[in-house]
Every structure is written in C-alpha cells, then in structure tokens.
C-alpha cells in the first residue's frame, strides 16, 4: 500500500489542504510526474485521498486528504516528534559513516 512517496504526499495534503497536481509536485520537487500520478491514483484507490474533477475549461482537478487519511495524523505527529528529537543524531551517524574507512566489497 505505501511506497516511498505515499507519506510525503499525504503529509503535503494534510498540511496544505486541497491541492492541484502541480502544487503537490512543487512541494515534492524530486518526484516525477509519472510517479506522482501513480501514487495519487493508488492513494485514491485506498481511500486515503479524494480527487475532485471540476468540469470547466481548462479542466481542473484537486486532491485532498480524506477522512480516512486524516486518521494517520497521529502517525505524522509521532514522526515529527521523533525527527525533532533524533534528527541531529541521524545526521551525526551519517557523517561518521561517511568518514569511516571501509574496505571495498
């Protein structure tokens, strides 16, 4: 169900409300349009986001986190709290790892 991009997409929709495709893509710059389209379709299929198509010219489509998706808010809060507490330690571990002299496999 979840891929690398599922949580960031849900986070964007939770934090910023209803968004158009391009707005989501701007908030997640490394994501490709193809992957964003795939993830949005999967999240919609899973009931975690809603897609609203406005029949106007040009057509407008908006995405929003659903009520079911909002039930993940405690998970987002826990991740944020964990990051606030431990991110410095992760960065320190990365620097130590990158400095270490490792034999080639």
GULO-291886 format. One record per atom (N, C-alpha, C): x, y, z; residue number from 1. Coordinates in steps of 0.1 Angstrom, whole numbers, padded with zeros to 4 digits. Layout:
<kefi><X>X</X><Y>Y</Y><Z>Z</Z><num>NUM</num></kefi>
...
//
This chain:
<kefi><X>0008</X><Y>-0012</Y><Z>0000</Z><num>1</num></kefi>
<kefi><X>0000</X><Y>0000</Y><Z>0000</Z><num>1</num></kefi>
<kefi><X>0009</X><Y>0013</Y><Z>0000</Z><num>1</num></kefi>
<kefi><X>0018</X><Y>0013</Y><Z>0009</Z><num>2</num></kefi>
<kefi><X>0026</X><Y>0025</Y><Z>0010</Z><num>2</num></kefi>
<kefi><X>0039</X><Y>0024</Y><Z>0002</Z><num>2</num></kefi>
<kefi><X>0043</X><Y>0034</Y><Z>-0005</Z><num>3</num></kefi>
<kefi><X>0056</X><Y>0035</Y><Z>-0012</Z><num>3</num></kefi>
<kefi><X>0064</X><Y>0046</Y><Z>-0006</Z><num>3</num></kefi>
<kefi><X>0075</X><Y>0048</Y><Z>-0012</Z><num>4</num></kefi>
<kefi><X>0084</X><Y>0059</Y><Z>-0007</Z><num>4</num></kefi>
<kefi><X>0077</X><Y>0073</Y><Z>-0007</Z><num>4</num></kefi>
<kefi><X>0068</X><Y>0075</Y><Z>-0016</Z><num>5</num></kefi>
<kefi><X>0061</X><Y>0088</Y><Z>-0018</Z><num>5</num></kefi>
<kefi><X>0048</X><Y>0089</Y><Z>-0011</Z><num>5</num></kefi>
<kefi><X>0042</X><Y>0078</Y><Z>-0007</Z><num>6</num></kefi>
<kefi><X>0029</X><Y>0079</Y><Z>-0001</Z><num>6</num></kefi>
<kefi><X>0028</X><Y>0089</Y><Z>0011</Z><num>6</num></kefi>
<kefi><X>0037</X><Y>0087</Y><Z>0020</Z><num>7</num></kefi>
<kefi><X>0037</X><Y>0095</Y><Z>0032</Z><num>7</num></kefi>
<kefi><X>0040</X><Y>0110</Y><Z>0029</Z><num>7</num></kefi>
<kefi><X>0050</X><Y>0113</Y><Z>0021</Z><num>8</num></kefi>
<kefi><X>0051</X><Y>0128</Y><Z>0018</Z><num>8</num></kefi>
<kefi><X>0039</X><Y>0134</Y><Z>0011</Z><num>8</num></kefi>
<kefi><X>0033</X><Y>0126</Y><Z>0002</Z><num>9</num></kefi>
<kefi><X>0021</X><Y>0132</Y><Z>-0005</Z><num>9</num></kefi>
<kefi><X>0010</X><Y>0134</Y><Z>0005</Z><num>9</num></kefi>
<kefi><X>0007</X><Y>0124</Y><Z>0014</Z><num>10</num></kefi>
<kefi><X>-0003</X><Y>0126</Y><Z>0024</Z><num>10</num></kefi>
<kefi><X>0000</X><Y>0138</Y><Z>0034</Z><num>10</num></kefi>
<kefi><X>0013</X><Y>0139</Y><Z>0037</Z><num>11</num></kefi>
<kefi><X>0018</X><Y>0150</Y><Z>0045</Z><num>11</num></kefi>
<kefi><X>0015</X><Y>0163</Y><Z>0039</Z><num>11</num></kefi>
<kefi><X>0018</X><Y>0165</Y><Z>0026</Z><num>12</num></kefi>
<kefi><X>0015</X><Y>0177</Y><Z>0019</Z><num>12</num></kefi>
<kefi><X>0000</X><Y>0181</Y><Z>0019</Z><num>12</num></kefi>
<kefi><X>-0008</X><Y>0171</Y><Z>0017</Z><num>13</num></kefi>
<kefi><X>-0023</X><Y>0173</Y><Z>0016</Z><num>13</num></kefi>
<kefi><X>-0028</X><Y>0176</Y><Z>0030</Z><num>13</num></kefi>
<kefi><X>-0022</X><Y>0170</Y><Z>0041</Z><num>14</num></kefi>
<kefi><X>-0027</X><Y>0173</Y><Z>0054</Z><num>14</num></kefi>
<kefi><X>-0023</X><Y>0187</Y><Z>0058</Z><num>14</num></kefi>
<kefi><X>-0010</X><Y>0191</Y><Z>0055</Z><num>15</num></kefi>
<kefi><X>-0005</X><Y>0204</Y><Z>0059</Z><num>15</num></kefi>
<kefi><X>-0010</X><Y>0215</Y><Z>0051</Z><num>15</num></kefi>
<kefi><X>-0013</X><Y>0213</Y><Z>0038</Z><num>16</num></kefi>
<kefi><X>-0016</X><Y>0224</Y><Z>0029</Z><num>16</num></kefi>
<kefi><X>-0030</X><Y>0224</Y><Z>0024</Z><num>16</num></kefi>
<kefi><X>-0038</X><Y>0214</Y><Z>0028</Z><num>17</num></kefi>
<kefi><X>-0052</X><Y>0213</Y><Z>0023</Z><num>17</num></kefi>
<kefi><X>-0053</X><Y>0209</Y><Z>0008</Z><num>17</num></kefi>
<kefi><X>-0064</X><Y>0212</Y><Z>0003</Z><num>18</num></kefi>
<kefi><X>-0067</X><Y>0208</Y><Z>-0011</Z><num>18</num></kefi>
<kefi><X>-0056</X><Y>0214</Y><Z>-0021</Z><num>18</num></kefi>
<kefi><X>-0051</X><Y>0205</Y><Z>-0029</Z><num>19</num></kefi>
<kefi><X>-0040</X><Y>0209</Y><Z>-0038</Z><num>19</num></kefi>
<kefi><X>-0043</X><Y>0204</Y><Z>-0052</Z><num>19</num></kefi>
<kefi><X>-0038</X><Y>0212</Y><Z>-0062</Z><num>20</num></kefi>
<kefi><X>-0038</X><Y>0207</Y><Z>-0076</Z><num>20</num></kefi>
<kefi><X>-0025</X><Y>0199</Y><Z>-0078</Z><num>20</num></kefi>
<kefi><X>-0025</X><Y>0191</Y><Z>-0089</Z><num>21</num></kefi>
<kefi><X>-0013</X><Y>0182</Y><Z>-0092</Z><num>21</num></kefi>
<kefi><X>0000</X><Y>0190</Y><Z>-0091</Z><num>21</num></kefi>
<kefi><X>0000</X><Y>0202</Y><Z>-0098</Z><num>22</num></kefi>
<kefi><X>0012</X><Y>0210</Y><Z>-0099</Z><num>22</num></kefi>
<kefi><X>0017</X><Y>0215</Y><Z>-0086</Z><num>22</num></kefi>
<kefi><X>0007</X><Y>0218</Y><Z>-0077</Z><num>23</num></kefi>
<kefi><X>0011</X><Y>0223</Y><Z>-0064</Z><num>23</num></kefi>
<kefi><X>0018</X><Y>0212</Y><Z>-0056</Z><num>23</num></kefi>
<kefi><X>0012</X><Y>0200</Y><Z>-0057</Z><num>24</num></kefi>
<kefi><X>0018</X><Y>0189</Y><Z>-0049</Z><num>24</num></kefi>
<kefi><X>0032</X><Y>0186</Y><Z>-0055</Z><num>24</num></kefi>
<kefi><X>0034</X><Y>0186</Y><Z>-0068</Z><num>25</num></kefi>
<kefi><X>0047</X><Y>0184</Y><Z>-0074</Z><num>25</num></kefi>
<kefi><X>0057</X><Y>0194</Y><Z>-0070</Z><num>25</num></kefi>
<kefi><X>0053</X><Y>0207</Y><Z>-0069</Z><num>26</num></kefi>
<kefi><X>0062</X><Y>0218</Y><Z>-0065</Z><num>26</num></kefi>
<kefi><X>0067</X><Y>0216</Y><Z>-0050</Z><num>26</num></kefi>
<kefi><X>0058</X><Y>0210</Y><Z>-0042</Z><num>27</num></kefi>
<kefi><X>0062</X><Y>0208</Y><Z>-0028</Z><num>27</num></kefi>
<kefi><X>0071</X><Y>0195</Y><Z>-0026</Z><num>27</num></kefi>
<kefi><X>0071</X><Y>0187</Y><Z>-0036</Z><num>28</num></kefi>
<kefi><X>0079</X><Y>0175</Y><Z>-0036</Z><num>28</num></kefi>
<kefi><X>0088</X><Y>0174</Y><Z>-0049</Z><num>28</num></kefi>
<kefi><X>0098</X><Y>0183</Y><Z>-0050</Z><num>29</num></kefi>
<kefi><X>0105</X><Y>0185</Y><Z>-0063</Z><num>29</num></kefi>
<kefi><X>0112</X><Y>0173</Y><Z>-0068</Z><num>29</num></kefi>
<kefi><X>0117</X><Y>0163</Y><Z>-0060</Z><num>30</num></kefi>
<kefi><X>0123</X><Y>0152</Y><Z>-0067</Z><num>30</num></kefi>
<kefi><X>0113</X><Y>0142</Y><Z>-0074</Z><num>30</num></kefi>
<kefi><X>0100</X><Y>0143</Y><Z>-0071</Z><num>31</num></kefi>
<kefi><X>0091</X><Y>0133</Y><Z>-0076</Z><num>31</num></kefi>
<kefi><X>0088</X><Y>0136</Y><Z>-0091</Z><num>31</num></kefi>
<kefi><X>0088</X><Y>0125</Y><Z>-0099</Z><num>32</num></kefi>
<kefi><X>0084</X><Y>0127</Y><Z>-0113</Z><num>32</num></kefi>
<kefi><X>0069</X><Y>0127</Y><Z>-0115</Z><num>32</num></kefi>
<kefi><X>0065</X><Y>0134</Y><Z>-0126</Z><num>33</num></kefi>
<kefi><X>0050</X><Y>0134</Y><Z>-0128</Z><num>33</num></kefi>
<kefi><X>0044</X><Y>0120</Y><Z>-0129</Z><num>33</num></kefi>
<kefi><X>0051</X><Y>0111</Y><Z>-0135</Z><num>34</num></kefi>
<kefi><X>0046</X><Y>0097</Y><Z>-0137</Z><num>34</num></kefi>
<kefi><X>0044</X><Y>0090</Y><Z>-0123</Z><num>34</num></kefi>
<kefi><X>0054</X><Y>0092</Y><Z>-0114</Z><num>35</num></kefi>
<kefi><X>0053</X><Y>0086</Y><Z>-0101</Z><num>35</num></kefi>
<kefi><X>0042</X><Y>0093</Y><Z>-0093</Z><num>35</num></kefi>
<kefi><X>0042</X><Y>0106</Y><Z>-0094</Z><num>36</num></kefi>
<kefi><X>0031</X><Y>0113</Y><Z>-0086</Z><num>36</num></kefi>
<kefi><X>0017</X><Y>0108</Y><Z>-0091</Z><num>36</num></kefi>
<kefi><X>0015</X><Y>0107</Y><Z>-0104</Z><num>37</num></kefi>
<kefi><X>0003</X><Y>0102</Y><Z>-0109</Z><num>37</num></kefi>
<kefi><X>-0001</X><Y>0088</Y><Z>-0104</Z><num>37</num></kefi>
<kefi><X>0009</X><Y>0079</Y><Z>-0104</Z><num>38</num></kefi>
<kefi><X>0007</X><Y>0066</Y><Z>-0099</Z><num>38</num></kefi>
<kefi><X>0004</X><Y>0066</Y><Z>-0084</Z><num>38</num></kefi>
<kefi><X>0011</X><Y>0074</Y><Z>-0076</Z><num>39</num></kefi>
<kefi><X>0008</X><Y>0074</Y><Z>-0062</Z><num>39</num></kefi>
<kefi><X>-0005</X><Y>0080</Y><Z>-0058</Z><num>39</num></kefi>
<kefi><X>-0009</X><Y>0091</Y><Z>-0065</Z><num>40</num></kefi>
<kefi><X>-0022</X><Y>0097</Y><Z>-0063</Z><num>40</num></kefi>
<kefi><X>-0033</X><Y>0087</Y><Z>-0066</Z><num>40</num></kefi>
<kefi><X>-0032</X><Y>0080</Y><Z>-0077</Z><num>41</num></kefi>
<kefi><X>-0042</X><Y>0070</Y><Z>-0081</Z><num>41</num></kefi>
<kefi><X>-0043</X><Y>0059</Y><Z>-0070</Z><num>41</num></kefi>
<kefi><X>-0032</X><Y>0054</Y><Z>-0065</Z><num>42</num></kefi>
<kefi><X>-0032</X><Y>0044</Y><Z>-0055</Z><num>42</num></kefi>
<kefi><X>-0038</X><Y>0049</Y><Z>-0042</Z><num>42</num></kefi>
<kefi><X>-0034</X><Y>0061</Y><Z>-0038</Z><num>43</num></kefi>
<kefi><X>-0039</X><Y>0067</Y><Z>-0026</Z><num>43</num></kefi>
<kefi><X>-0054</X><Y>0069</Y><Z>-0027</Z><num>43</num></kefi>
<kefi><X>-0059</X><Y>0073</Y><Z>-0039</Z><num>44</num></kefi>
<kefi><X>-0073</X><Y>0075</Y><Z>-0041</Z><num>44</num></kefi>
<kefi><X>-0080</X><Y>0061</Y><Z>-0040</Z><num>44</num></kefi>
<kefi><X>-0074</X><Y>0051</Y><Z>-0046</Z><num>45</num></kefi>
<kefi><X>-0080</X><Y>0038</Y><Z>-0046</Z><num>45</num></kefi>
<kefi><X>-0081</X><Y>0032</Y><Z>-0032</Z><num>45</num></kefi>
<kefi><X>-0071</X><Y>0036</Y><Z>-0024</Z><num>46</num></kefi>
<kefi><X>-0070</X><Y>0031</Y><Z>-0010</Z><num>46</num></kefi>
<kefi><X>-0080</X><Y>0039</Y><Z>-0001</Z><num>46</num></kefi>
<kefi><X>-0086</X><Y>0050</Y><Z>-0006</Z><num>47</num></kefi>
<kefi><X>-0095</X><Y>0058</Y><Z>0002</Z><num>47</num></kefi>
<kefi><X>-0088</X><Y>0068</Y><Z>0011</Z><num>47</num></kefi>
<kefi><X>-0075</X><Y>0071</Y><Z>0009</Z><num>48</num></kefi>
<kefi><X>-0068</X><Y>0080</Y><Z>0017</Z><num>48</num></kefi>
<kefi><X>-0068</X><Y>0094</Y><Z>0012</Z><num>48</num></kefi>
<kefi><X>-0071</X><Y>0096</Y><Z>-0001</Z><num>49</num></kefi>
<kefi><X>-0073</X><Y>0109</Y><Z>-0006</Z><num>49</num></kefi>
<kefi><X>-0086</X><Y>0109</Y><Z>-0015</Z><num>49</num></kefi>
<kefi><X>-0091</X><Y>0121</Y><Z>-0017</Z><num>50</num></kefi>
<kefi><X>-0102</X><Y>0123</Y><Z>-0027</Z><num>50</num></kefi>
<kefi><X>-0097</X><Y>0131</Y><Z>-0038</Z><num>50</num></kefi>
<kefi><X>-0103</X><Y>0128</Y><Z>-0050</Z><num>51</num></kefi>
<kefi><X>-0100</X><Y>0136</Y><Z>-0062</Z><num>51</num></kefi>
<kefi><X>-0112</X><Y>0142</Y><Z>-0067</Z><num>51</num></kefi>
<kefi><X>-0112</X><Y>0155</Y><Z>-0069</Z><num>52</num></kefi>
<kefi><X>-0124</X><Y>0163</Y><Z>-0074</Z><num>52</num></kefi>
<kefi><X>-0120</X><Y>0168</Y><Z>-0088</Z><num>52</num></kefi>
<kefi><X>-0129</X><Y>0165</Y><Z>-0098</Z><num>53</num></kefi>
<kefi><X>-0127</X><Y>0170</Y><Z>-0111</Z><num>53</num></kefi>
<kefi><X>-0137</X><Y>0180</Y><Z>-0113</Z><num>53</num></kefi>
<kefi><X>-0133</X><Y>0192</Y><Z>-0117</Z><num>54</num></kefi>
<kefi><X>-0142</X><Y>0204</Y><Z>-0120</Z><num>54</num></kefi>
<kefi><X>-0143</X><Y>0205</Y><Z>-0135</Z><num>54</num></kefi>
<kefi><X>-0155</X><Y>0203</Y><Z>-0140</Z><num>55</num></kefi>
<kefi><X>-0158</X><Y>0203</Y><Z>-0154</Z><num>55</num></kefi>
<kefi><X>-0158</X><Y>0218</Y><Z>-0159</Z><num>55</num></kefi>
<kefi><X>-0147</X><Y>0223</Y><Z>-0161</Z><num>56</num></kefi>
<kefi><X>-0146</X><Y>0237</Y><Z>-0166</Z><num>56</num></kefi>
<kefi><X>-0135</X><Y>0237</Y><Z>-0177</Z><num>56</num></kefi>
<kefi><X>-0133</X><Y>0248</Y><Z>-0183</Z><num>57</num></kefi>
<kefi><X>-0123</X><Y>0249</Y><Z>-0194</Z><num>57</num></kefi>
<kefi><X>-0112</X><Y>0259</Y><Z>-0189</Z><num>57</num></kefi>
<kefi><X>-0100</X><Y>0256</Y><Z>-0188</Z><num>58</num></kefi>
<kefi><X>-0095</X><Y>0242</Y><Z>-0188</Z><num>58</num></kefi>
<kefi><X>-0099</X><Y>0234</Y><Z>-0176</Z><num>58</num></kefi>
<kefi><X>-0099</X><Y>0220</Y><Z>-0177</Z><num>59</num></kefi>
<kefi><X>-0104</X><Y>0212</Y><Z>-0166</Z><num>59</num></kefi>
<kefi><X>-0094</X><Y>0214</Y><Z>-0154</Z><num>59</num></kefi>
<kefi><X>-0100</X><Y>0213</Y><Z>-0142</Z><num>60</num></kefi>
<kefi><X>-0093</X><Y>0215</Y><Z>-0130</Z><num>60</num></kefi>
<kefi><X>-0095</X><Y>0203</Y><Z>-0121</Z><num>60</num></kefi>
<kefi><X>-0084</X><Y>0197</Y><Z>-0116</Z><num>61</num></kefi>
<kefi><X>-0085</X><Y>0185</Y><Z>-0107</Z><num>61</num></kefi>
<kefi><X>-0078</X><Y>0189</Y><Z>-0094</Z><num>61</num></kefi>
<kefi><X>-0085</X><Y>0186</Y><Z>-0083</Z><num>62</num></kefi>
<kefi><X>-0079</X><Y>0189</Y><Z>-0070</Z><num>62</num></kefi>
<kefi><X>-0079</X><Y>0176</Y><Z>-0061</Z><num>62</num></kefi>
<kefi><X>-0069</X><Y>0175</Y><Z>-0053</Z><num>63</num></kefi>
<kefi><X>-0067</X><Y>0164</Y><Z>-0044</Z><num>63</num></kefi>
<kefi><X>-0068</X><Y>0169</Y><Z>-0030</Z><num>63</num></kefi>
<kefi><X>-0073</X><Y>0160</Y><Z>-0021</Z><num>64</num></kefi>
<kefi><X>-0075</X><Y>0164</Y><Z>-0007</Z><num>64</num></kefi>
<kefi><X>-0074</X><Y>0151</Y><Z>0001</Z><num>64</num></kefi>
<kefi><X>-0068</X><Y>0152</Y><Z>0013</Z><num>65</num></kefi>
<kefi><X>-0068</X><Y>0141</Y><Z>0022</Z><num>65</num></kefi>
<kefi><X>-0082</X><Y>0138</Y><Z>0027</Z><num>65</num></kefi>
<kefi><X>-0085</X><Y>0125</Y><Z>0027</Z><num>66</num></kefi>
<kefi><X>-0099</X><Y>0121</Y><Z>0031</Z><num>66</num></kefi>
<kefi><X>-0100</X><Y>0119</Y><Z>0046</Z><num>66</num></kefi>
<kefi><X>-0112</X><Y>0117</Y><Z>0051</Z><num>67</num></kefi>
<kefi><X>-0114</X><Y>0114</Y><Z>0065</Z><num>67</num></kefi>
<kefi><X>-0105</X><Y>0102</Y><Z>0069</Z><num>67</num></kefi>
<kefi><X>-0105</X><Y>0092</Y><Z>0061</Z><num>68</num></kefi>
<kefi><X>-0097</X><Y>0080</Y><Z>0064</Z><num>68</num></kefi>
<kefi><X>-0082</X><Y>0084</Y><Z>0065</Z><num>68</num></kefi>
<kefi><X>-0078</X><Y>0092</Y><Z>0055</Z><num>69</num></kefi>
<kefi><X>-0064</X><Y>0096</Y><Z>0055</Z><num>69</num></kefi>
<kefi><X>-0060</X><Y>0105</Y><Z>0067</Z><num>69</num></kefi>
<kefi><X>-0070</X><Y>0113</Y><Z>0072</Z><num>70</num></kefi>
<kefi><X>-0068</X><Y>0121</Y><Z>0084</Z><num>70</num></kefi>
<kefi><X>-0065</X><Y>0112</Y><Z>0097</Z><num>70</num></kefi>
<kefi><X>-0070</X><Y>0100</Y><Z>0096</Z><num>71</num></kefi>
<kefi><X>-0067</X><Y>0091</Y><Z>0108</Z><num>71</num></kefi>
<kefi><X>-0052</X><Y>0088</Y><Z>0110</Z><num>71</num></kefi>
<kefi><X>-0044</X><Y>0092</Y><Z>0099</Z><num>72</num></kefi>
<kefi><X>-0030</X><Y>0090</Y><Z>0100</Z><num>72</num></kefi>
<kefi><X>-0023</X><Y>0102</Y><Z>0107</Z><num>72</num></kefi>
<kefi><X>-0030</X><Y>0112</Y><Z>0111</Z><num>73</num></kefi>
<kefi><X>-0025</X><Y>0124</Y><Z>0118</Z><num>73</num></kefi>
<kefi><X>-0016</X><Y>0120</Y><Z>0130</Z><num>73</num></kefi>
<kefi><X>-0020</X><Y>0111</Y><Z>0139</Z><num>74</num></kefi>
<kefi><X>-0012</X><Y>0107</Y><Z>0150</Z><num>74</num></kefi>
<kefi><X>0002</X><Y>0101</Y><Z>0145</Z><num>74</num></kefi>
<kefi><X>0002</X><Y>0094</Y><Z>0134</Z><num>75</num></kefi>
<kefi><X>0014</X><Y>0089</Y><Z>0129</Z><num>75</num></kefi>
<kefi><X>0023</X><Y>0100</Y><Z>0124</Z><num>75</num></kefi>
<kefi><X>0018</X><Y>0110</Y><Z>0117</Z><num>76</num></kefi>
<kefi><X>0026</X><Y>0121</Y><Z>0113</Z><num>76</num></kefi>
<kefi><X>0031</X><Y>0129</Y><Z>0125</Z><num>76</num></kefi>
<kefi><X>0023</X><Y>0131</Y><Z>0135</Z><num>77</num></kefi>
<kefi><X>0028</X><Y>0138</Y><Z>0147</Z><num>77</num></kefi>
<kefi><X>0039</X><Y>0130</Y><Z>0154</Z><num>77</num></kefi>
<kefi><X>0038</X><Y>0117</Y><Z>0155</Z><num>78</num></kefi>
<kefi><X>0048</X><Y>0109</Y><Z>0161</Z><num>78</num></kefi>
<kefi><X>0061</X><Y>0110</Y><Z>0152</Z><num>78</num></kefi>
<kefi><X>0060</X><Y>0109</Y><Z>0139</Z><num>79</num></kefi>
<kefi><X>0072</X><Y>0111</Y><Z>0131</Z><num>79</num></kefi>
<kefi><X>0079</X><Y>0124</Y><Z>0132</Z><num>79</num></kefi>
<kefi><X>0071</X><Y>0135</Y><Z>0133</Z><num>80</num></kefi>
<kefi><X>0076</X><Y>0148</Y><Z>0135</Z><num>80</num></kefi>
<kefi><X>0083</X><Y>0149</Y><Z>0148</Z><num>80</num></kefi>
<kefi><X>0077</X><Y>0144</Y><Z>0159</Z><num>81</num></kefi>
<kefi><X>0083</X><Y>0144</Y><Z>0172</Z><num>81</num></kefi>
<kefi><X>0096</X><Y>0136</Y><Z>0172</Z><num>81</num></kefi>
<kefi><X>0096</X><Y>0124</Y><Z>0166</Z><num>82</num></kefi>
<kefi><X>0108</X><Y>0116</Y><Z>0165</Z><num>82</num></kefi>
<kefi><X>0119</X><Y>0124</Y><Z>0158</Z><num>82</num></kefi>
<kefi><X>0116</X><Y>0130</Y><Z>0147</Z><num>83</num></kefi>
<kefi><X>0125</X><Y>0137</Y><Z>0139</Z><num>83</num></kefi>
<kefi><X>0131</X><Y>0149</Y><Z>0147</Z><num>83</num></kefi>
<kefi><X>0122</X><Y>0156</Y><Z>0154</Z><num>84</num></kefi>
<kefi><X>0127</X><Y>0168</Y><Z>0162</Z><num>84</num></kefi>
<kefi><X>0137</X><Y>0163</Y><Z>0172</Z><num>84</num></kefi>
<kefi><X>0135</X><Y>0151</Y><Z>0178</Z><num>85</num></kefi>
<kefi><X>0143</X><Y>0146</Y><Z>0189</Z><num>85</num></kefi>
<kefi><X>0156</X><Y>0140</Y><Z>0184</Z><num>85</num></kefi>
<kefi><X>0155</X><Y>0133</Y><Z>0172</Z><num>86</num></kefi>
<kefi><X>0166</X><Y>0124</Y><Z>0168</Z><num>86</num></kefi>
<kefi><X>0173</X><Y>0128</Y><Z>0155</Z><num>86</num></kefi>
<kefi><X>0168</X><Y>0137</Y><Z>0148</Z><num>87</num></kefi>
<kefi><X>0174</X><Y>0141</Y><Z>0135</Z><num>87</num></kefi>
<kefi><X>0189</X><Y>0144</Y><Z>0136</Z><num>87</num></kefi>
<kefi><X>0193</X><Y>0152</Y><Z>0146</Z><num>88</num></kefi>
<kefi><X>0207</X><Y>0155</Y><Z>0148</Z><num>88</num></kefi>
<kefi><X>0215</X><Y>0143</Y><Z>0150</Z><num>88</num></kefi>
<kefi><X>0210</X><Y>0133</Y><Z>0157</Z><num>89</num></kefi>
<kefi><X>0217</X><Y>0120</Y><Z>0159</Z><num>89</num></kefi>
<kefi><X>0219</X><Y>0112</Y><Z>0146</Z><num>89</num></kefi>
<kefi><X>0208</X><Y>0113</Y><Z>0137</Z><num>90</num></kefi>
<kefi><X>0209</X><Y>0106</Y><Z>0124</Z><num>90</num></kefi>
<kefi><X>0220</X><Y>0113</Y><Z>0116</Z><num>90</num></kefi>
<kefi><X>0220</X><Y>0126</Y><Z>0116</Z><num>91</num></kefi>
<kefi><X>0230</X><Y>0134</Y><Z>0108</Z><num>91</num></kefi>
<kefi><X>0244</X><Y>0131</Y><Z>0113</Z><num>91</num></kefi>
<kefi><X>0245</X><Y>0130</Y><Z>0126</Z><num>92</num></kefi>
<kefi><X>0259</X><Y>0127</Y><Z>0132</Z><num>92</num></kefi>
<kefi><X>0263</X><Y>0113</Y><Z>0127</Z><num>92</num></kefi>
<kefi><X>0254</X><Y>0103</Y><Z>0128</Z><num>93</num></kefi>
<kefi><X>0257</X><Y>0089</Y><Z>0124</Z><num>93</num></kefi>
<kefi><X>0261</X><Y>0089</Y><Z>0109</Z><num>93</num></kefi>
<kefi><X>0254</X><Y>0097</Y><Z>0101</Z><num>94</num></kefi>
<kefi><X>0257</X><Y>0097</Y><Z>0086</Z><num>94</num></kefi>
<kefi><X>0271</X><Y>0103</Y><Z>0084</Z><num>94</num></kefi>
<kefi><X>0274</X><Y>0113</Y><Z>0091</Z><num>95</num></kefi>
<kefi><X>0288</X><Y>0119</Y><Z>0090</Z><num>95</num></kefi>
<kefi><X>0298</X><Y>0109</Y><Z>0094</Z><num>95</num></kefi>
<kefi><X>0296</X><Y>0102</Y><Z>0105</Z><num>96</num></kefi>
<kefi><X>0306</X><Y>0092</Y><Z>0110</Z><num>96</num></kefi>
<kefi><X>0307</X><Y>0081</Y><Z>0100</Z><num>96</num></kefi>
<kefi><X>0296</X><Y>0077</Y><Z>0094</Z><num>97</num></kefi>
<kefi><X>0296</X><Y>0066</Y><Z>0084</Z><num>97</num></kefi>
<kefi><X>0304</X><Y>0070</Y><Z>0072</Z><num>97</num></kefi>
<kefi><X>0301</X><Y>0082</Y><Z>0067</Z><num>98</num></kefi>
<kefi><X>0308</X><Y>0087</Y><Z>0055</Z><num>98</num></kefi>
<kefi><X>0323</X><Y>0089</Y><Z>0057</Z><num>98</num></kefi>
<kefi><X>0327</X><Y>0092</Y><Z>0070</Z><num>99</num></kefi>
<kefi><X>0342</X><Y>0094</Y><Z>0073</Z><num>99</num></kefi>
<kefi><X>0349</X><Y>0081</Y><Z>0074</Z><num>99</num></kefi>
<kefi><X>0342</X><Y>0071</Y><Z>0078</Z><num>100</num></kefi>
<kefi><X>0348</X><Y>0058</Y><Z>0081</Z><num>100</num></kefi>
<kefi><X>0355</X><Y>0052</Y><Z>0068</Z><num>100</num></kefi>
<kefi><X>0367</X><Y>0046</Y><Z>0071</Z><num>101</num></kefi>
<kefi><X>0374</X><Y>0039</Y><Z>0060</Z><num>101</num></kefi>
<kefi><X>0369</X><Y>0025</Y><Z>0059</Z><num>101</num></kefi>
<kefi><X>0362</X><Y>0022</Y><Z>0049</Z><num>102</num></kefi>
<kefi><X>0356</X><Y>0009</Y><Z>0047</Z><num>102</num></kefi>
<kefi><X>0363</X><Y>0001</Y><Z>0036</Z><num>102</num></kefi>
<kefi><X>0365</X><Y>-0012</Y><Z>0038</Z><num>103</num></kefi>
<kefi><X>0370</X><Y>-0020</Y><Z>0027</Z><num>103</num></kefi>
<kefi><X>0360</X><Y>-0021</Y><Z>0016</Z><num>103</num></kefi>
<kefi><X>0365</X><Y>-0022</Y><Z>0004</Z><num>104</num></kefi>
<kefi><X>0356</X><Y>-0024</Y><Z>-0008</Z><num>104</num></kefi>
<kefi><X>0350</X><Y>-0038</Y><Z>-0008</Z><num>104</num></kefi>
<kefi><X>0337</X><Y>-0040</Y><Z>-0011</Z><num>105</num></kefi>
<kefi><X>0331</X><Y>-0053</Y><Z>-0011</Z><num>105</num></kefi>
<kefi><X>0336</X><Y>-0062</Y><Z>-0022</Z><num>105</num></kefi>
//
